[in-house]
Amino acid sequence: METFLVHGRAHTKKWDYSHHLVPPISSSAAYRLGSAERGALGFESFAREGLEPSKASPIYIYDRLDEPVRGMLEESLAEAECGEFAATFATGMAAVSAGLGVLLQHGDEMVVHRTLYGCSFSLFKNWYPRLGIRVVYADLTREGALARALTPATRAVYFESPANPTMELIDIGAARAVCEKYARKGRPRAQIVIDNTFATPFCQRPLTLGADMVVHSLTKNLGGFGTDMGGAVITRKEFSSQMLLYRKDFGGCLAPKSAWPIFVYGLPTLPLRMRQQQDSARRVADFLERHPKVARVSYPGLPSFPQYQLARTQMVDYAGGFAPGSMIYFTVHGDVNHVLNYVARNAYAVTLAVSLGQVRTLIESPTQMTHATLSADDQGACGLEKSGLRLSLGLENVNDILADLEKGLAHT
Ligand SMILES: Cc1ncc(COP(=O)(O)O)c(C=O)c1O
């Protein structure tokens, strides 16, 4: 897999780039069609039911329908997640909207784990009721919670694992088993959709564990350098036509100029970056756990992590090693703004900024920043605390990261 992520498919029908070691950046809104018949065939075959998009010789027509650089990135993303099909989008939120957009319609219900990225929470809370989609919030870490939340109208179960920002895990295989059991009585089986942004496919491949659909913010570790926004849905072929039609009509497609760096720089370096960031996360989590100014550390790689056993079985890299990832959530005694302002003004290795999963180590306060859109009550229900900080490890020397945190914590 690591070699594949560097090379992609050498012989892709998306684009014959045998003369290039690196595929050229495509930048063409529309394509020359050659003949009226070829143009008509392109429209006729686009997103046609039963057509395998990766095997078909594409007829490119217009960027919003399909495009070669994006297509190559999609082939590699599908492979990295062990899925059959991938579609990319302009942002992670566009991917979340599209994945659920093809599954849900007016009158349907969706069960959602209570702790979510702020904008996903906002999407479900503020926009889904307008579409007539009922969202049922549940604590999916609790046994029996999913079974109690399912109804004959449930079409999707949505969660992040690890959840942003608290890092709690959902047992993907167990969730699938609950949905199967419910469906055995002749009711429709809810589709499991997981946001795998925190783990990345390097640390966890949910489709192999029972999920039906994976969504990603490519803005994070898959892009890896913090230069471009993007999103992806990876799933089974049966959803491919709907997904492409959704993207064509709602329009949130990934620009090829953004697909290119993700394909050329992001994916090939994913394993290397994840290994290094994860090593640093382990060192930093150990340091934080022993620090007197730190109240609690939530990192799946710590033996004190409440779901450590689940982490060990679910978060596994391509070689079968334990892969708890590069994200940490911790709470401090005292005022988080003292730490953050120290970091903002003085730190070298750690940066006060939202986003995550890039070469720089980033720290932020979820209640004031990424999850500020949630009311105080909703933040409480999500398990967020004002004293909480989210840390995304980058590629700096870990000793420099530790030195910045040590000095920052001295200021609480
Ligand atoms: C877990 C998770 N999902 C989705 C998103 C949305 O991604 P984007 O900002 O690319 O729209 C984010 C962004 O922070 C995220 O953390």
The ligand as a MOL file (V3000), in Angstrom:
LIG
                    3D

  0  0  0     0  0            999 V3000
M  V30 BEGIN CTAB
M  V30 COUNTS 16 16 0 0 0
M  V30 BEGIN ATOM
M  V30 1 C -13.8370 15.3860 11.6420 0
M  V30 2 C -14.0550 16.4450 10.5960 0
M  V30 3 N -14.9170 16.1980 9.5970 0
M  V30 4 C -15.1520 17.0930 8.6310 0
M  V30 5 C -14.5470 18.3320 8.6550 0
M  V30 6 C -14.8700 19.3230 7.5890 0
M  V30 7 O -13.8350 19.4160 6.6730 0
M  V30 8 P -13.5970 20.6980 5.7410 0
M  V30 9 O -13.1210 21.8000 6.6430 0
M  V30 10 O -12.6040 20.2420 4.7460 0
M  V30 11 O -14.9100 21.0550 5.1460 0
M  V30 12 C -13.6570 18.6390 9.6720 0
M  V30 13 C -12.9820 19.9460 9.7010 0
M  V30 14 O -12.3210 20.2900 10.6510 0
M  V30 15 C -13.3940 17.6630 10.6720 0
M  V30 16 O -12.5530 17.8970 11.6950 0
M  V30 END ATOM
M  V30 BEGIN BOND
M  V30 1 1 1 2
M  V30 2 1 2 3
M  V30 3 2 2 15
M  V30 4 2 3 4
M  V30 5 1 4 5
M  V30 6 1 5 6
M  V30 7 2 5 12
M  V30 8 1 6 7
M  V30 9 1 7 8
M  V30 10 2 8 9
M  V30 11 1 8 10
M  V30 12 1 8 11
M  V30 13 1 12 13
M  V30 14 1 12 15
M  V30 15 2 13 14
M  V30 16 1 15 16
M  V30 END BOND
M  V30 END CTAB
M  END
